[in-house]
Amino acid sequence: MIINQGGEKRVLQALELEADLAVIGGGVSGTCAAITAARQGLKVVLVQDRPVLGGNASSEVRLWMLGATSHMGNNNRWAREGGVVDELMVENMYRNPEGNPLMFDMVLLDKVITEPNITLLLNTAVYDVEQSSADEINAVKAFCSQNSTEYMVKAPLFCDASGDGIVAFLAGAAFRMGAESKDEFGELFAPTKEYGELLGHSLYFYSKDTGKPVKFIAPSYALDDITRVPRFKNFNAREYGCKLWWLEYGGRLDTVHDTEQIKWELWKVAYGAWNYIKNSGNFPEAENLTLEWVGTIPGKRESRRFEGEYIIRQQDVVEQRLHDDAVAFGGWSIDLHPADGVFSEKPGCNQWHSKGIYQIPYRSLYSRNIKNLFLAGRIISATHVAFGSTRVMATAAHAAQAIAMAAKICKDNQLLPADIYHKGFIPALQTALLRTGHHIPNLVLNDPQNLINVADVTASSELLLTELPSADLLKPLDCSVAQMIPLKEGKAQTFSFHAEGEEATVLEVEFRISSKQSNHTPDVIIDKVTLPVTAGRNCLQVNFDVVMKEEAYAFITFIKNPKVKLHYSAKRVTGLLSVFNSVNKEVSNFGKQTPPEDIGVDEFEFWCPKRRPEGQNIAFKYEQGIAAFKAGNITNGIDRPVYGPNAWVADWNDPHPAMTISWEEIQTIKRIELLFDTDYDHPMESVLMGHPENVMPFCVRDYVIKDEQGRVIFSKAGNYQSRNVIELAEPVNTKSLIISLAHPSADIPAALFAVRCY
């Protein structure tokens, strides 16, 4: 029993924590930064003001995590982010293909608490900072509402991933809020005042079929005049959650301090929309539906953006400008919304895509005037226009991983964040990131510590692709379709394929490439051929007058003709895709991007894959053979398809695919890393959407590693992750390693992007 007679002012319990890196904000960005730093040996305190991790991707908000893949609705092939964010998405896919947001909460929490170097503080809000000088933070003060405890978190380095930038704001970091003029950065897409300067908040809801009639009595605060929402006729009984992302409001208000007011307005709209669906009489199909969940906090899009040494702008995104300090990439469209949100007469979003992914520079990830403060998440240094792309969660998390790796370099070398750029440590940072499977466009891993660099690499077989055999699967050319094929330098040879004609007609076939080698927008037509097609089955050959100037993807393009059906194959191969000139309205893809002339974005066509179980390759023959799948690809420093597959792919007739890595001298090996194909083209939306599989069909599930004596060093069954890190209990002294893989299936040959040995 505790008896306290009172009489004196009391103080809260106070705890002091010390860390190498304090991460404030446990959204996806803060979570990825914390995990990355912890795995590098840093002591991390992760401060999150909510009861779960994930921020806008958590069960409290329920927005899907996306990035450069953009629902497979753009031309960014194999563009899913790498490193920890990829690990989380693949893990969620394995455990949670149904897209249950509660399960995603679990995945994030599970990953964080298994890292011994992370101290996690949930329900803990930062409210003050202590500074040793005007430009340096010494500690942050935070309060946990659940245990009535005040925390003082001290660290030499801080990462603000809080969304609104609470630490950066309190510390006096330079920031911007609202849209820049066209003139300041020469951004032609800068919005007018009429369109608005800020993106608003959104709040989602879920419905559920109970199997029996359910009444709904609206609360007093529900919007009673649904016609105030210009798009009210778009409401229906089938869409819910993220599909109603356009329930947005607040762009005319202060999106930091007016958030509670904005939330109430969104509650009014959400409950008013449901009242309209249930009680207007226009939706008899809603008879058995109940309102299962309504968000209690809105998902924020935009508030403060803090200034780094470089401010990312529209031209960086559209022109794919290169930076010597590139550490991450983006690829979501420039996605701006009308400030009036749900009450606007304008479309809910205005998305303009670039032709490929773009680099994110390190200089945009730390404050220009607070010398020990990193910027992560949506607050990084970008204009309002560029922010329309950089703000999305997977992109932001990918950049946050670079911050965590930079913090490691800072600790090891007694540096501040800006020193990494100014004192020549960018190559070391880029190398450290690429080692973890982190992709940086136009960069190749050159890792002097990797013993593979001095090894001889051979394989039991290498796929020489001469044919994708037909599976008696015919599909009409209702839209134009292209088969992406990786070709080396030199003259293109004859392609053969089969087509079925309903009647005599002609088929137009084009040979296209991208204007940039690493892009996958087929915007350059090199040659075109018109072939006669007779009624019935046709065996057609195409001889293009084309000489490839460099290794790149060719697009063998069949122009729309509904009178013709093409034969498709059941075979799928790492680095091969069919793409379609189709429509994906969710990302403003209407087959072709045709912008006004004065907004500074490009006109081009969209050529996108279809989700499995669709998306089969076109059946074809190429007698010369496509020799893009060599064993040596595992040493080229690129861990995904870019301008070629960048993978060793075994011949699918090889019953026991194996790779042998040999050295002239005995090597002492303590660590082995393998990078497998988990289909970087799959967006893996984290919540709401379901997916047809929980393991990517290209991924090698089972493998065995042996030494030169044939002794098993390591074996794995049931793998599903991209990157496998094998820390050997005892170092192995050997002159060779033999890595034996099992084919994922009869129709998909084993593939391996990289092997690293240390």
DRENLUM-594691 format. One record per residue (C-alpha): residue in three letters; x, y, z. Coordinates in steps of 0.02 Angstrom, whole numbers, plus 50000, padded with zeros to 5 digits. Layout:
% DRENLUM-594691
AlaXYZ
...
END
This chain:
% DRENLUM-594691
Met500005000050000
Ile500575017749960
Ile499885032150063
Asn500425049750022
Gln499675063950121
Gly500175076849990
Gly500535094850024
Glu502005097449906
Lys502095100249719
Arg502625084049637
Val503665080749484
Leu503535066949357
Gln504695052149351
Ala506185057149244
Leu507365045949147
Glu508915050649051
Leu509435040548899
Glu510995041848794
Ala511215036148615
Asp512355037748465
Leu510845042848362
Ala509155049048422
Val507775046248294
Ile506195056148326
Gly504695049448232
Gly504235031248209
Gly503425031848040
Val504145021047903
Ser505605033147880
Gly506075033648063
Thr505875014948078
Cys507015011347930
Ala508295023847992
Ala508295016148166
Ile508474998248103
Thr509845002847980
Ala510845012348111
Ala510624998748242
Arg511284985548123
Gln512814996248096
Gly513164995448282
Leu512475012248336
Lys511485013948496
Val509815021148443
Val508355028648538
Leu506785028748431
Val505465040848496
Gln503705038648429
Asp502215048848486
Arg500945035548435
Pro500585018148508
Val501175009348350
Leu502505011848218
Gly502205015848035
Gly501435033148036
Asn500295034947887
Ala500545016447845
Ser499995010748019
Ser498295004248071
Glu497915021648139
Val497895029347965
Arg497965014347843
Leu498765022047690
Trp499785009947585
Met501655012347580
Leu502235016047404
Gly503685023947314
Ala504445023847140
Thr503415008847082
Ser501805019147088
His500555004647080
Met501484998246924
Gly500675013046836
Asn502235021746773
Asn503765017046669
Asn504915014146818
Arg505314995846799
Trp506104986046942
Ala506035001747047
Arg505504995547219
Glu506645002947350
Gly508074992647421
Gly508864989647591
Val507804988847749
Val506254996247667
Asp506284982047541
Glu506524969447682
Leu504994976347771
Met503914975947616
Val504444958247571
Glu504164952647751
Asn502444960447753
Met502044951947588
Tyr502554935147661
Arg501564937047822
Asn500174948147762
Pro499724946647576
Glu497934951447621
Gly498514969147665
Asn497874969147845
Pro498524985347926
Leu498594977248098
Met499784964248030
Phe500884977847958
Asp500964985848131
Met501554969048194
Val502894967148060
Leu503634984248099
Leu503604981748288
Asp504344964448270
Lys505794970748165
Val506184984848286
Ile506124975348450
Thr507254961648383
Glu508644974448362
Pro509584975048530
Asn510334992048489
Ile508635000648481
Thr507745007848632
Leu505945010748578
Leu504865023848663
Leu503055022848607
Asn501715035548654
Thr503125047648686
Ala503055065348615
Val504525077248604
Tyr504085094548669
Asp505755103348695
Val507585103248646
Glu509165107748738
Gln510555115748638
Ser512395117548677
Ser512425132048553
Ala511255140448430
Asp511745127948295
Glu511895111748393
Ile510645100748486
Asn511185092548647
Ala509595083448698
Val507735082048669
Lys506415081648805
Ala504915070248784
Phe503405064648884
Cys502545047748883
Ser500695049148922
Gln500535030748966
Asn501845029549104
Ser501885047749160
Thr503745048549127
Glu504825062449059
Tyr506315057448954
Met507905066948919
Val508715059148766
Lys510505064548737
Ala511485060848579
Pro512835068448468
Leu511695066148316
Phe509835068348292
Cys508685062748152
Asp507015071648138
Ala505775060048053
Ser504275066948145
Gly503275072947996
Asp503015090748057
Gly504855092448104
Ile504605095548290
Val506455094348334
Ala507035104448185
Phe505715117748221
Leu506135119348405
Ala507995119948369
Gly507825134348247
Ala508175125048086
Ala507775134847928
Phe506155129147849
Arg504855133047718
Met502975130947719
Gly501935133547564
Ala502325134247379
Glu503765143347297
Ser503465154847151
Lys503915149446975
Asp505335161846973
Glu506265156247129
Phe506855139647059
Gly506235140846880
Glu504885127846914
Leu503555129346781
Phe502345118046878
Ala502335129247032
Pro500485131047079
Thr499495147047078
Lys498715154147235
Glu497045148547166
Tyr497635130447164
Gly498405132447336
Glu500055131047426
Leu499835115747536
Leu499195098047519
Gly497865093447646
His497565078847764
Ser496535063347728
Leu495525051947839
Tyr494935034647787
Phe493575022447835
Tyr493205003947815
Ser491524995547791
Lys491034977447825
Asp489664965847764
Thr488774958547916
Gly487624946947818
Lys486064955547885
Pro485284972847873
Val486144986347973
Lys485445003548013
Phe486495019148026
Ile486015034348129
Ala487195048548087
Pro488025058648225
Ser487575076948245
Tyr489215082448168
Ala489005072648006
Leu488965083347849
Asp487105084747812
Asp487245091847636
Ile488275079547536
Thr488145090547381
Arg489445101847463
Val490655088547402
Pro490725091547213
Arg491205073347181
Phe489835066147291
Lys489185055847145
Asn490825046247150
Phe490385038647319
Asn489885020447310
Ala489655005847427
Arg491164996247364
Glu492615008147388
Tyr493315012247558
Gly494935015747646
Cys496355021847536
Lys495255021147382
Leu494435036747453
Trp496105045547476
Trp495265060947401
Leu494305063847563
Glu495565077747592
Tyr495485094347680
Gly496575107747759
Gly497665114647621
Arg497065132447657
Leu497435130847843
Asp498975128947951
Thr499265110347928
Val500245109448091
His499245119448217
Asp497525117348138
Thr497625098348127
Glu496265095248256
Gln495095107148164
Ile495515098348001
Lys495165081348081
Trp493425086848135
Glu493025092847960
Leu493595076147889
Trp492545066848018
Lys491055077047960
Val491385072047779
Ala491715053547818
Tyr490155051347924
Gly489145061947803
Ala489725051147657
Trp489235035347751
Asn487545042847797
Tyr487275046547612
Ile487755028747563
Lys486655020747697
Asn485135032047700
Ser484945040747533
Gly484115025647453
Asn485335026447308
Phe486365011647369
Pro485264996347403
Glu486844985847397
Ala487374994147560
Glu485924986447657
Asn487034974047753
Leu488544985247771
Thr489134992647934
Leu490465005747966
Glu491854995048037
Trp493215008248064
Val493485026848044
Gly495195034648065
Thr495465044448225
Ile496975054048165
Pro497145060947989
Gly498535056247872
Lys499585071747845
Arg500345075647677
Glu501235092147697
Ser501755104647827
Arg503525111047853
Arg504965107247736
Phe506685110647806
Glu508145117747711
Gly509705107747680
Glu511225112747581
Tyr510295108047423
Ile508445110247388
Ile507745097047269
Arg506705105047132
Gln505575100446987
Gln506995099446863
Asp507905086346968
Val506375075246957
Val505885077946775
Glu507615078946698
Gln508315065346812
Arg509785076346854
Leu511335067846921
His512155072347087
Asp513885067247145
Asp513155064547319
Ala511685053747265
Val511165041847405
Ala509375036847363
Phe508065038547227
Gly506275043347195
Gly505055039647058
Trp503295044147115
Ser502475057147005
Ile502475075547048
Asp500815073647136
Leu500005089947192
His498235091747257
Pro497015106447260
Ala497105115247428
Asp495215114447448
Gly495305095547441
Val493635086747447
Phe492715103347425
Ser493655107747265
Glu492895107247092
Lys494595101847026
Pro495205083747014
Gly495825076647178
Cys497615076047116
Asn498675082146973
Gln500045069446938
Trp501435071846813
His502715058046791
Ser504515058246735
Lys505235045646612
Gly506195036546747
Ile506835037046925
Tyr507885051546990
Gln509285053347117
Ile509085060847290
Pro510655070047349
Tyr511375068347524
Arg511445087347543
Ser509545087547555
Leu509535076147707
Tyr510295087347841
Ser509925104747906
Arg510945118847832
Asn511025128247998
Ile510865115248139
Lys512485105848121
Asn512045089048203
Leu510275087148134
Phe509765075047997
Leu508105077347904
Ala507065062047860
Gly505335058247793
Arg504275071347709
Ile505245085947787
Ile506815084047680
Ser507475098747582
Ala506355100547430
Thr505255113447349
His503385111547359
Val503355104847181
Ala504745092047206
Phe503985087447374
Gly502475081347273
Ser503605066647227
Thr504835064847372
Arg503465064547506
Val502855046647478
Met503315034147612
Ala504435021547527
Thr505445035347443
Ala505625044647608
Ala506125028647699
His507435024547569
Ala508255041547596
Ala508135039147785
Gln509205023547771
Ala510565034447695
Ile510465045647848
Ala510725030747963
Met512255025147866
Ala512915042847869
Ala512725043048058
Lys513835027648067
Ile515185036447965
Cys514995051848075
Lys515275041748232
Asp516755031948166
Asn517645047448100
Gln517075060748225
Leu516135070248091
Leu514575080848079
Pro513285077447942
Ala513915090947822
Asp515705084747841
Ile515285068847747
Tyr514995079347591
His516325092547618
Lys517715081047678
Gly517575068047542
Phe516625053847628
Ile515215052547499
Pro516015037647407
Ala516175028347572
Leu514345032047611
Gln513775026347439
Thr514785010347452
Ala514115006447625
Leu512335008747564
Leu512534998447406
Arg513244984047509
Thr511564982547597
Gly510564980547436
His510154999047435
His509945004847254
Ile510635021547192
Pro510305025147007
Asn511845026146895
Leu512995019747034
Val513885003047036
Leu514554994747193
Asn516444993747191
Asp516804985547357
Pro518654982247385
Gln518264971347537
Asn517214959147436
Leu518264943647403
Ile517244940147246
Asn518254953747160
Val519784942247153
Ala518834926147119
Asp518474916046964
Val516594913446942
Thr515874899046841
Ala514174890546835
Ser513464873646791
Ser512434882446657
Glu511954899646593
Leu510304903146511
Leu510504907046326
Leu508744912546288
Thr508274906846114
Glu506434904346145
Leu504974907946260
Pro503854893546208
Ser502004896046181
Ala500834889446314
Asp499304889746199
Leu498844905746286
Leu498124918346164
Lys497674936346202
Pro496934949046083
Leu497874964946044
Asp496534975746126
Cys497934987746170
Ser499704989246107
Val500944977746195
Ala502834976246198
Gln504034962646250
Met505544969746341
Ile507114960446288
Pro508884964046351
Leu510074965346204
Lys511954968046193
Glu512834979546072
Gly512724974245891
Lys511454970345756
Ala509754964045810
Gln509324947445734
Thr507684939645677
Phe506224938145798
Ser504894924945768
Phe503194924145848
His501454917145820
Ala499864926945791
Glu498064921745760
Gly497044932245640
Glu495154933345647
Glu495244938745466
Ala496534945145345
Thr497334960845417
Val499034968745449
Leu500074969645606
Glu501224984245642
Val502794979745740
Glu504044992545804
Phe505784991345878
Arg505925004146017
Ile507215008846147
Ser507315021846285
Ser508175038446255
Lys509175035246416
Gln510005018346435
Ser509405015646613
Asn507605021346581
His506165010146529
Thr505125022646433
Pro505125016646250
Asp505145034246179
Val506295031146029
Ile505655021345879
Ile507145014145786
Asp506235004045654
Lys504484998345609
Val503824984245502
Thr502074980445437
Leu501684961945422
Pro500214953945331
Val499154942645441
Thr498004929545368
Ala496484921845450
Gly497034908045569
Arg498754904345638
Asn500234914045572
Cys502084910945603
Leu502854928045578
Gln504654933845569
Val505254951445599
Asn506924957645533
Phe507304974845601
Asp508654985745527
Val509384989845697
Val511124990345771
Met511144992245961
Lys512435005446009
Glu512484999646191
Glu511764986346303
Ala509964990846340
Tyr508174984646338
Ala507334983646170
Phe505444984646160
Ile504734973346024
Thr503114982846008
Phe501494976345934
Ile500264990145892
Lys498444988045942
Asn497394977445825
Pro495914968345906
Lys495804956945753
Val497464948945803
Lys497874937645949
Leu499654934646008
His500314918646085
Tyr501004920346261
Ser502184909446363
Ala502034902146537
Lys503904904546561
Arg504474919146667
Val506294924446681
Thr507194936946791
Gly507394953146694
Leu506054949546563
Leu504364958246557
Ser502914961646442
Val502214979246454
Phe500574986546394
Asn500055003546333
Ser498555003046449
Val497725014546576
Asn497935016146765
Lys496845030546822
Glu497435029047004
Val499075037046954
Ser498425048346814
Asn499005036146681
Phe497855037246530
Gly499025028346411
Lys499955044146367
Gln500525059246466
Thr500055074946372
Pro500455089846481
Pro500155108146441
Glu501675115746357
Asp502085127646498
Ile502265116346652
Gly503975108846620
Val503575090246607
Asp503775078146463
Glu502515070546344
Phe502705051646326
Glu501755035346326
Phe501525023546473
Trp502045005446449
Cys501674995646607
Pro501604977246658
Lys500054968446718
Arg499954960746890
Arg500084942246910
Pro499284930346874
Glu499224940946714
Gly500754948646635
Gln501444933546544
Asn502844936146419
Ile502484935646233
Ala503034919046158
Phe504474921646035
Lys506034914045959
Tyr507714922545939
Glu508884910045860
Gln510474919545898
Gly510034918546081
Ile509974932046214
Ala511594930346313
Ala511194942346454
Phe511174930046599
Lys513014926146626
Ala513764920046790
Gly514914935146791
Asn513414946546818
Ile513514942847004
Thr515114953247013
Asn514534968446913
Gly513964978447065
Ile512134980547014
Asp510854970447111
Arg509294972147002
Pro508824973846819
Val509244990946747
Tyr509864990946566
Gly510044972046577
Pro509524958346699
Asn511144959646802
Ala510864941946862
Trp511554924746835
Val510114914246773
Ala510324895546755
Asp509684885946606
Trp507964879446651
Asn508484862146591
Asp509914861646716
Pro509284849446849
His510514855446982
Pro511044873546953
Ala512654877847043
Met513904891947045
Thr515734889347088
Ile516774903647157
Ser518634899747156
Trp520204908347219
Glu522014904647183
Glu522424905947368
Ile521494900147523
Gln520274913347585
Thr519594915647761
Ile517734918947746
Lys516684924947892
Arg515164931947804
Ile514224927747644
Glu512844938247567
Leu511674932447429
Leu510444943647337
Phe508944935147257
Asp507554940947143
Thr506004946047241
Asp505294955047089
Tyr505784973247114
Asp504394977646992
His503044972647116
Pro502454987947217
Met501974977047367
Glu500684989547431
Ser500764986847618
Val498934988247668
Leu497164987047597
Met497624978747432
Gly497764959947424
His499124951147325
Pro499054934447232
Glu500594926947316
Asn501594928847475
Val503254923447398
Met503844931147235
Pro503904917847100
Phe505694922147046
Cys506414920047220
Val507554905047253
Arg506814896247404
Asp508124882847437
Tyr510004883347423
Val511584875147492
Ile513344882247509
Lys514824870447516
Asp516714872647531
Glu518014865047416
Gln517944848647513
Gly516074847247485
Arg515674851047666
Val514034860347692
Ile514394877647762
Phe512594883447760
Ser510924878147692
Lys509264886847681
Ala507504880447647
Gly506004891647620
Asn506914907947584
Tyr505814922447529
Gln506904937747562
Ser507934947747437
Arg509524948747538
Asn510184933947638
Val511584937947760
Ile512514922747825
Glu513634925747976
Leu514654909947996
Ala514864903648174
Glu516664899048131
Pro517674906547988
Val517934895047840
Asn519614893047757
Thr519374887447578
Lys519904890247398
Ser518144888647330
Leu516304889847370
Ile514954880147279
Ile513214887847289
Ser511854875747234
Leu510134882947198
Ala508444874947170
His507384881847028
Pro505894891447100
Ser504734881746984
Ala504694871946822
Asp504294887946728
Ile505514899646815
Pro507394896346816
Ala508504899846966
Ala509274917246969
Leu510524926247080
Phe510954944747074
Ala512504945047182
Val513654935547299
Arg514744944747422
Cys516064936647533
Tyr517004944747676
END
